[in-house]
Amino acid sequence: MIPPNVNDVVALRMCVSWEVDDQLHDANGHVNVRHHFDFHLQSIAALYDELGLRTLDSPERGTGMFMAASHVEYYSEVVAGDMVTAHAHLLANSARSVHGISYLVDRTSGRVANTFEFVAVNVDLATRRAVRVAAEVHDALEREVAATAALPWPLPVSGSLGLRTARH
């Protein structure tokens, strides 16, 4: 897969940023993949906060977003001393789930390091079953998906992830 253009990605909302330290390195001399996952999960959490998912769909309300599937594409290494930013947005939504992508940009090298495509489901924490996203959040999700659809560049989606149509 060809990485997205770094200039297109950095024009998107920046969710989080870090300076990479030596503690994140593995025996291969670069940031271990588990830390890439953490970068992306923090980016997605910031996106959820902005859209109201963690405020209105939260443990206090008895619901939470569960990661159902993910796909990562690595394009370049990240090493200690690099400054990285993560940018996330939604590709699609349904009554109970979202499909999105987070991009990790190495600002030091000027490259997109990797992408993390995901599907998450809103779950009732008592029954552990998928439930509808709060009505107050639905409009924000729709606006986010519409903004993504209006992007003038091709999105680097895997083709293996997407949303299922709800049965009812």
C-alpha positions, 0 to 999 in steps of 0.5 A: 500500500502507498502511504498517504501524502504527509501534507494531506495528513498533517492538515487533519485534526491533530489528536496527540503528539509525543517526543519519542524516548529511548524507553520505547525502543526494542532490540531492533533499534526502533519503536516497538509495535506495541507503542505504535498501538498505544499512540493510535489508541490515544489518538482515537480516545482524543477523537472520541472525546471531541465527538462526545463518545467518551462523555455521553457513552461512558462507564457512568452511562453504562456504555463504552466503545469496544475495539472490534477489528483493526488493521495496521500498515507500516510505512517507515520506522520511528526512532528515539528523538523523533517528534510524532503526531497522530491524526484521526477521523471517522470513515463511516458510522452506524447506529452502533459502531464506527469505522475510522483511521488514525495516522502516525506522522513522524514530524522529524522525518516528514513521513507518515510512519503508519496507519491504524484502521479500526472498527469499534462498537458501542457496548452496554457494559452490563449486558456486553451487547452492542447498543445504539450510540447516544442520540446526542452524539449521532449528529457529531458522528454524521458531521465527522463522516461527511467531512471525511467523505469531502477530503480530496485525496484517496483514503488508505483503507485496507478494504478488509474492514467496514461496518455491518448493517444492523439487523434492527 
